[in-house]
Amino acid sequence: MNPIAVLLAAGEGRSLFPLTRDLPKALLPLNGKPLLERIVYQLYDLGISQIVVVAGFQKDRVAATAAKLQRQTAVQIHIVENDRYAETNTLYSLLLAAKHCSGKPILLIDGDVACDDKILADVLRSEDQAVLAVDTGRVMGGEEVRVVFNNDHIISAIGKGLQKGTAEFLGISKFSAPLARQLFQAGRQILAKGKQQEFYEAAFVAVCGQSHSFRALDIAGLRWVEIDFLTDYEEGLRLFGSSSEIRQYRASRRVQPQCLFCPGPVLVSRKVKEALSSAEIGHRELEFSELLNRTRLKLGRVFGVTNFHNYTTVVLTGSGSAANEAVLGSAGIGKRLLILSNGEFGERWMSIAQFLDLEFETLNLRWGQPFPLGEVEERICRKAIDAVCMVHHETSTGMLNPLERVAALAARYKKDLYVDAVSSIGALPTNVEDNGITFCTGSANKAIASVPGLSFVCGKRTSFDALKTVHAKSLYLDLYKHYIYNDRQYQTPNTPAVNLFFALDAALDEILDPGLSQTFERYRSLAAQLRAGMTRLGLRFFIPEEHMSPVLTNVELPPGYGAGEFHENLKRLGYITYPGKGILKDRVFQVANIGEISARQVRGFLRALEQLTK
């Protein structure tokens, strides 16, 4: 009796993204045909007349393809839906197919396997009660299902967790009707224990433990691939596809230029790109020390430092959040913090403080609500408060918070002030020295217009020195250690991203050479041009213009658009904006005007918006 073939094709194929963004693994093309079609025709040629396909992700597309194949081959194809595909695994899918397999042998195939015809033919030809196709010639990593068998090819162990294996299991197996029934029974018992995420190999192990002989069929030397990752798909194209498919796939991986109107990363200048490809140098050499010191001094000027005896800057390899965590994880210890929040990044201060188990209280306002300065003062003046945390430019809303006025209150009541200027530094004056800011953080890949990967903390030398007796919450983000290495040894405590320093150095020159005031004016002019154009198109802003920064504008989505659809349509026209953050995700899109953006590119962006809003 020919077995019923069971194809398990319910999974999302997350590791194959973006190929599987809208396409299930079973429909990935190989040699011009979907993988499912390839398998069905192989089975049809081998005399299989009934196939059960378990579908989940994009099940309607799988079902449509199966219906077409049934008409073409006269093979009876049953579609079984696994609506819980995102929370279950192959064992659950296998048991859904059981109702179509009662009293019959089964040929079980993972729906993401492509193989030579001979492999399937040899498995079908086997007279063993249970046979698993294995490959002794494969080098196995951590993801593969391993099999252990003896000289008679009798399997003694199978599973992903095995430390050693004789061979790799292909995902193709055949079972007699009695053994198939026992597999289903064992699987139900496993699921009854709440193990919804188990693979079907767990049922194999249970039945093997009942003294049934599972035999390994070694197919070493024959071609096959299980398509779990992008590299597997390329291997599948190499083995079973055409040369044109391989060329097309490799071409599809080439990144097309994007005009970035998002708040980081940003477009960078030709000089910054050239600096990024500077000669490799050792980070313990004099040349790097010179680069580090040069960069730190220029950063100080952008932060508004004039007296470098009182203020200094420390550079870290990491994002802006790394700088914020370094500040709180060092300077925040033993202090009671007041965190002012009116958006996502104020809440980020709160999340870091909570994670580090610091003592803090919050003035937690509605997103986009201006700070009520009377209440801010009432909170700051409390004796129990030691330091105030705030965000200068709240990127989630585009709101510019009143740094100077909060700094004046902190100074009046002799409180430390920690400022997140990650998205404002380089576009707005922070004036850390005039404002008496204790520590101010920034990032390279926003208004400074360099590439991602470096962040910095500008602060009072006395405040850095006071960290000497503090036991930091992080080994890597120990702010005092970075200060000592940067300021005393002209070095970094760990291997830095050396070439990013070259890029940052070049970006700082492009800010400072024309003068800070001219750079700030350029950003104000670009913001005004954008907002005037978007107003003409009838678009509305999330907050009043008097509260906006010259860095970013949060714009309400045009009627009829969801956030994802709008982003993709604009991307097809060559422009990248970001959806709103957090609670604003489906309400607004973010338009930033930082980086190497020109007035001409702004005009092109506005024309693209006009196409979408007509």
C-alpha positions in Angstrom: 0.0 0.0 0.0 1.4 3.4 -1.0 1.6 5.8 2.0 -0.2 9.1 2.4 2.3 11.9 2.1 2.2 14.5 4.9 3.8 17.8 4.1 4.3 20.2 7.0 4.3 23.7 5.7 2.7 25.9 8.4 5.7 27.9 9.7 6.5 31.6 9.1 10.1 31.1 8.1 11.2 34.0 10.2 14.9 33.3 9.6 14.3 33.7 5.9 12.9 37.2 6.2 12.5 39.3 4.0 11.9 36.5 1.5 9.1 35.2 3.6 7.6 38.6 4.5 4.6 37.8 2.3 5.5 34.3 1.0 5.5 31.1 3.0 8.6 28.9 2.8 6.7 26.2 0.8 6.2 28.7 -2.0 9.8 29.9 -2.4 10.7 29.4 -6.1 13.3 26.8 -7.2 14.0 26.6 -10.9 10.9 28.6 -11.7 8.5 26.5 -9.5 7.4 26.9 -5.9 9.0 24.4 -3.6 5.6 22.9 -2.9 5.0 22.2 -6.6 8.4 20.5 -6.9 7.6 18.1 -4.0 4.1 17.4 -5.3 5.3 16.5 -8.8 8.1 14.3 -7.3 5.5 12.4 -5.3 3.1 12.1 -8.2 5.9 10.6 -10.4 6.6 8.1 -7.6 2.9 7.0 -7.5 1.7 8.8 -4.5 -2.0 9.6 -4.9 -2.9 11.3 -1.6 -1.1 14.2 0.0 -2.0 16.1 3.2 -0.5 19.6 3.4 -0.6 21.4 6.8 -0.7 25.1 6.1 -0.5 28.1 8.5 1.3 31.3 7.5 -0.3 32.6 4.3 -2.5 29.5 4.2 -4.7 30.8 1.5 -1.8 31.1 -0.9 -0.7 27.6 -0.1 -4.2 26.3 -0.6 -4.5 28.0 -3.9 -1.3 26.5 -5.1 -2.4 23.1 -3.9 -5.7 23.3 -5.7 -3.9 24.1 -8.9 -1.6 21.2 -8.5 -4.5 18.9 -7.7 -6.1 19.8 -11.0 -2.9 19.3 -12.9 -1.9 15.9 -11.4 -5.1 14.4 -10.2 -3.4 13.8 -6.9 -5.8 14.2 -4.0 -4.5 17.0 -1.8 -6.1 17.8 1.5 -5.3 21.2 3.1 -5.3 21.1 6.9 -5.1 24.5 8.6 -2.9 25.2 11.6 -4.3 28.5 12.8 -1.9 28.3 15.8 1.2 28.1 13.7 2.8 31.1 15.5 2.6 29.4 18.9 3.0 25.7 18.0 5.5 23.6 16.2 5.8 20.5 13.9 4.4 18.0 16.4 1.1 20.0 16.6 0.9 20.2 12.8 1.5 16.5 12.4 -1.3 15.7 14.8 -3.7 17.9 12.8 -3.0 15.7 9.8 -3.8 12.5 11.7 -7.5 12.4 10.8 -6.6 11.9 7.1 -4.1 9.1 7.8 -6.2 6.6 9.9 -5.0 3.1 9.2 -2.5 4.0 6.6 1.3 4.3 6.3 2.6 7.8 6.1 5.5 9.5 4.3 6.4 12.5 6.4 8.2 15.4 4.7 9.2 18.8 6.1 7.7 21.3 3.6 11.0 23.2 3.3 13.1 20.3 2.0 14.3 20.0 -1.6 16.0 16.8 -2.6 17.0 14.5 -5.4 14.2 12.2 -6.7 16.3 9.2 -5.6 16.1 10.1 -1.9 12.3 9.9 -2.0 12.3 6.8 -4.1 14.7 5.0 -1.8 12.7 5.9 1.3 9.5 4.7 -0.4 11.2 1.5 -1.5 12.3 0.6 2.0 10.5 -2.3 3.6 11.3 -1.3 7.2 8.5 -0.4 9.5 10.1 3.0 10.2 12.8 4.6 8.1 14.5 8.0 8.4 16.5 9.5 5.6 19.9 10.7 7.1 23.1 12.1 5.8 26.4 10.9 7.3 28.3 13.3 5.1 27.0 16.6 6.5 28.8 18.8 9.0 26.2 19.6 11.6 25.7 22.8 13.5 23.5 23.6 16.5 20.2 23.8 14.5 20.2 20.4 12.8 18.4 17.3 14.1 21.1 14.7 14.9 20.7 10.9 14.7 22.8 8.2 16.4 22.7 4.7 14.9 24.7 1.5 15.0 26.4 -0.6 12.3 23.0 -2.2 11.5 21.6 1.3 11.0 19.3 0.9 14.0 18.6 4.4 15.5 19.3 4.7 19.2 18.9 8.5 19.6 17.5 11.5 17.7 17.0 15.1 18.5 18.4 18.7 18.3 19.8 18.5 21.7 22.3 15.7 21.1 25.9 16.7 21.6 27.1 14.2 19.0 25.5 12.4 16.1 26.2 9.9 13.5 24.3 11.7 10.8 21.9 14.6 10.2 18.1 13.9 9.7 16.8 15.3 6.5 13.2 15.7 7.6 12.0 12.8 5.4 10.7 9.6 7.0 8.2 6.8 6.4 6.2 4.8 8.9 3.9 1.7 8.7 0.3 2.2 9.6 0.7 0.6 13.1 3.8 2.8 13.9 2.0 5.9 12.5 -0.8 5.2 14.9 1.6 4.9 17.8 3.3 8.2 16.7 0.0 10.0 16.8 -0.8 8.6 20.3 2.6 9.5 21.6 2.2 13.0 20.2 -1.1 13.5 21.8 0.3 12.5 25.2 3.2 15.0 24.7 0.8 17.9 23.8 -1.5 16.9 26.8 1.4 17.9 29.0 1.3 21.5 27.6 4.3 21.1 25.3 2.9 22.9 22.3 6.3 23.9 21.0 7.7 20.4 20.6 9.0 19.1 17.3 7.6 15.9 16.0 11.0 14.1 16.7 9.8 14.0 20.4 7.2 11.5 19.3 9.9 9.5 17.5 11.8 9.3 20.7 8.7 8.1 22.6 8.0 5.4 20.1 11.6 4.4 19.8 11.6 3.9 23.6 9.0 1.2 23.2 11.5 -1.1 21.5 10.5 -0.4 18.0 13.3 -0.3 15.5 13.8 2.9 13.5 16.2 2.4 10.7 18.5 5.1 9.2 18.7 5.3 5.4 22.0 7.0 4.6 21.8 9.1 1.5 25.3 10.6 1.7 26.4 11.9 -1.7 22.9 12.7 -2.9 21.7 16.3 -3.2 19.3 17.9 -0.6 18.8 21.0 1.3 16.5 22.1 4.2 15.7 25.7 3.7 15.8 27.3 7.2 18.0 30.3 6.5 18.9 32.7 3.7 22.1 30.8 3.1 20.1 27.6 2.7 18.0 29.2 0.1 21.0 30.2 -1.9 22.3 26.7 -1.6 19.0 25.4 -2.8 19.2 27.6 -5.9 22.7 26.4 -6.5 21.7 22.7 -6.3 18.3 22.8 -7.9 17.7 26.3 -9.4 18.9 28.0 -12.5 21.9 30.3 -13.0 19.6 33.2 -13.8 17.7 32.6 -10.4 21.0 32.8 -8.6 22.0 36.0 -10.3 18.6 37.5 -9.6 18.7 36.5 -6.0 22.2 37.9 -5.5 21.2 41.1 -7.3 18.1 41.5 -5.0 20.4 41.6 -2.0 22.2 44.7 -3.2 21.0 47.6 -1.3 19.5 50.4 -3.3 20.2 54.0 -2.3 17.7 55.5 0.1 17.1 59.2 0.8 16.8 59.2 4.5 14.3 61.6 6.1 14.4 59.6 9.3 15.9 60.6 12.7 19.0 58.4 12.5 20.8 56.9 10.8 21.1 59.8 8.4 22.7 60.7 5.0 26.4 61.5 5.4 28.7 63.5 3.2 31.2 62.3 0.7 34.0 63.4 3.1 32.6 61.4 5.9 32.4 58.3 3.7 35.9 58.8 2.6 37.1 59.2 6.2 35.3 55.9 7.1 37.7 54.1 4.7 40.8 55.6 6.2 43.9 53.5 6.7 43.6 50.8 9.5 45.6 51.9 12.5 46.2 50.2 15.9 44.1 51.6 18.6 47.1 51.6 21.1 49.2 53.7 18.7 50.0 57.4 18.9 47.9 58.0 15.8 44.7 56.8 17.4 45.4 58.8 20.6 45.8 61.9 18.4 42.5 61.1 16.6 40.7 60.5 19.9 41.9 63.8 21.5 41.1 65.8 18.4 37.6 64.3 18.3 37.0 65.0 22.0 38.0 68.6 21.7 35.8 69.2 18.7 32.8 67.5 20.4 33.4 69.8 23.4 33.0 72.8 21.1 29.8 71.4 19.7 28.5 70.9 23.2 29.3 74.6 23.9 32.4 74.2 26.0 34.9 77.0 26.2 36.8 76.2 29.4 38.2 72.7 28.8 39.7 72.8 32.3 36.2 72.5 33.8 34.5 70.3 31.1 35.6 67.3 29.1 34.0 64.8 26.8 34.2 61.0 26.9 33.6 58.9 23.7 32.1 55.4 23.9 31.6 52.7 21.2 27.9 52.2 21.4 24.6 53.9 20.7 23.1 57.0 22.4 21.4 54.6 24.9 24.8 53.3 25.9 25.8 56.8 26.9 22.6 57.3 28.9 23.1 54.0 30.6 26.7 54.8 31.4 25.6 58.1 33.1 22.9 56.5 35.2 24.8 53.3 35.9 27.7 55.4 37.3 26.5 58.8 38.4 23.0 57.8 39.4 24.1 55.3 42.1 23.3 56.4 45.6 21.2 59.4 44.4 17.4 60.0 44.2 16.6 61.0 40.6 13.7 63.1 39.3 13.0 62.0 35.7 11.0 64.5 33.5 9.2 62.6 30.8 6.8 63.6 28.0 7.7 61.0 25.4 9.4 57.7 24.6 12.9 58.9 25.5 11.9 60.3 28.8 10.4 56.9 29.5 13.8 55.4 28.3 15.5 57.3 31.2 12.9 55.6 33.5 13.4 52.2 32.0 17.2 52.4 32.5 16.8 53.6 36.1 14.4 50.8 36.8 16.6 48.2 35.2 19.6 49.5 37.3 17.5 49.4 40.4 18.0 53.1 41.1 15.9 55.3 43.4 13.8 57.7 41.3 10.6 59.5 41.0 9.0 60.8 37.8 7.0 63.7 36.4 5.4 61.5 33.8 3.4 63.7 31.4 1.3 62.9 28.3 3.4 62.5 25.1 3.7 66.0 23.6 2.7 67.8 26.7 5.0 70.8 27.6 6.7 70.7 30.9 4.7 72.6 33.5 7.6 74.6 34.9 5.8 75.5 38.1 5.4 71.8 38.9 8.9 71.1 37.7 10.3 73.6 40.2 8.1 72.2 43.0 9.6 68.8 42.4 13.2 70.0 41.9 13.3 72.0 45.1 12.5 69.0 47.3 15.4 68.2 49.6 15.3 64.5 48.7 16.1 65.1 45.0 19.7 64.9 44.1 19.6 64.9 40.3 17.3 65.7 37.4 17.1 63.8 34.2 15.5 65.2 31.0 15.5 64.9 27.2 16.4 68.0 25.3 14.7 67.1 22.0 12.0 64.4 22.5 12.3 62.5 19.2 9.1 60.5 19.7 7.0 63.7 19.4 9.4 66.3 17.9 9.1 68.5 21.0 11.9 70.7 22.1 11.9 70.8 25.9 13.0 74.0 27.7 16.6 73.1 28.6 17.7 76.5 29.7 14.8 77.0 32.1 15.1 73.5 33.6 18.9 74.0 33.9 18.3 77.3 35.7 16.0 75.6 38.2 18.5 72.8 38.8 21.3 75.4 39.4 19.1 77.4 41.8 18.4 74.4 43.9 21.9 72.9 43.5 20.8 69.7 41.8 22.8 67.7 39.3 21.3 67.8 35.8 21.6 64.8 33.3 20.5 65.7 29.8 19.8 63.4 26.8 20.8 65.5 23.8 21.2 62.5 21.5 19.0 63.9 18.7 19.7 67.6 19.3 23.5 67.9 19.6 24.8 69.3 16.3 21.5 70.9 15.4 20.8 73.0 18.5 22.9 74.8 21.1 23.1 72.8 24.3 25.6 75.1 26.0 26.5 72.6 28.7 28.9 75.0 30.3 26.6 78.1 30.4 23.7 75.9 31.6 25.8 74.2 34.2 24.8 70.7 33.0 26.4 67.9 35.0 26.4 65.3 32.2 25.1 65.6 28.6 24.9 62.7 26.2 25.0 62.6 22.4 25.3 60.3 19.4 27.2 60.5 16.2 24.5 59.3 13.8 21.9 62.0 14.1 22.4 65.8 13.7 26.2 65.4 13.8 25.7 63.5 10.6 28.2 60.7 11.0 27.6 57.0 10.9 26.1 54.9 13.8 28.2 53.4 16.5 29.7 56.1 18.7 28.2 58.1 21.5 29.6 60.5 24.0 29.2 62.1 27.4 30.2 65.7 28.0 30.4 66.7 31.6 32.0 68.6 34.5 35.5 67.3 35.4 34.6 67.5 39.0 31.6 65.2 38.4 33.7 62.8 36.5 36.3 62.8 39.3 33.6 62.2 41.9 32.8 58.8 40.2 36.1 57.4 41.4 34.6 55.9 44.6 31.4 54.7 42.8 31.0 51.0 42.0 29.5 51.2 38.5 26.5 49.0 37.6 28.3 47.9 34.3 31.8 46.7 33.6 31.7 47.9 30.0 29.8 51.1 30.6 31.8 52.2 33.7 31.8 56.0 33.0 34.7 56.7 35.3 36.9 54.1 33.6 36.2 55.6 30.2 37.0 59.0 31.6 40.3 57.9 33.0 41.3 56.2 29.8 40.1 59.0 27.5 41.3 62.0 29.6 44.5 60.7 31.3 45.8 58.0 29.0 44.3 59.3 25.7 43.0 55.8 25.1 39.9 53.6 25.4 39.5 50.8 28.0 38.3 48.4 25.2 38.9 48.0 21.5 37.0 51.0 19.9 35.4 51.2 16.5 38.5 52.9 15.1 37.3 53.9 11.7 34.1 55.4 13.1 36.3 58.0 14.9 37.7 59.0 11.5 34.2 59.5 10.2 33.1 61.4 13.3 36.2 63.7 13.1 35.3 64.5 9.5 31.6 65.1 10.4 32.6 67.5 13.2 34.7 69.5 10.8 31.7 69.9 8.5 29.8 71.3 11.5 32.5 73.5 12.9 34.2 74.9 9.8 31.2 77.0 8.6 30.5 77.8 12.3 27.9 76.3 14.7 25.5 79.2 14.1 25.5 78.6 10.3 24.9 74.8 10.8 22.0 75.5 13.2 20.5 77.9 10.7 20.8 75.3 7.9 18.7 72.9 9.9 16.1 75.6 10.8 15.8 76.5 7.2 15.3 72.9 6.1 12.7 72.4 8.7 10.8 75.5 7.7 10.9 74.4 4.0 9.5 71.0 4.9 6.8 72.3 7.1 5.6 74.9 4.7 5.5 72.3 1.9 3.6 69.8 4.0 1.2 72.5 5.2 0.4 73.3 1.5 -0.4 69.6 1.0 -3.0 69.8 3.8 -1.0 67.6 6.2 -1.3 68.3 9.9 1.3 68.2 12.6 1.1 66.4 15.9 2.2 69.3 18.1 2.0 73.1 17.5 5.0 74.5 15.6 6.1 76.7 18.5 6.9 73.5 20.5 8.8 71.8 17.6 12.5 71.4 17.3 14.3 72.3 14.0 15.2 68.6 13.7 12.0 66.6 13.2 8.4 66.9 12.5 5.7 64.4 13.5 3.0 64.5 10.8 -0.4 62.9 11.0 -0.9 60.1 8.5 -2.9 61.0 5.5 -6.5 59.7 5.5 -6.8 56.1 4.3 -3.3 55.1 5.1 -1.9 52.7 7.7 1.6 53.3 9.0 3.1 50.3 7.2 1.4 51.0 3.8 2.4 54.6 3.9 6.0 53.8 4.7 6.2 51.2 1.9 4.7 53.5 -0.7 7.0 56.3 0.2 10.0 53.9 0.2 9.1 52.8 -3.4 9.5 56.5 -4.4 13.0 56.4 -2.8 12.4 58.2 0.5 12.6 56.8 4.1 10.6 58.2 7.0 9.8 56.4 10.2 6.4 55.4 11.6 5.5 57.0 14.9 6.9 55.5 18.0 5.0 53.7 20.7 1.4 55.0 21.1 1.8 57.1 18.0 2.7 54.2 15.7 -0.5 54.2 13.7 -1.2 58.0 14.0 1.9 59.8 12.6 5.0 59.5 10.5 8.3 61.1 11.4 10.1 63.4 9.0 13.6 64.4 10.1 15.8 67.0 8.3 19.2 66.2 9.7 22.3 64.8 8.0 23.5 65.6 4.5 20.0 66.7 3.2 19.8 69.5 0.7 17.0 71.9 -0.2 16.7 70.0 -3.6 16.1 66.7 -1.8 13.5 68.4 0.3 11.7 69.5 -2.8 11.9 65.9 -4.2 10.5 64.6 -0.9 7.6 67.0 -1.0 6.8 65.9 -4.6 6.7 62.3 -3.5 4.4 63.2 -0.6 2.1 65.0 -3.1 1.8 61.9 -5.2 0.7 59.9 -2.1 -1.8 62.5 -0.8 -3.6 63.4 -4.0 
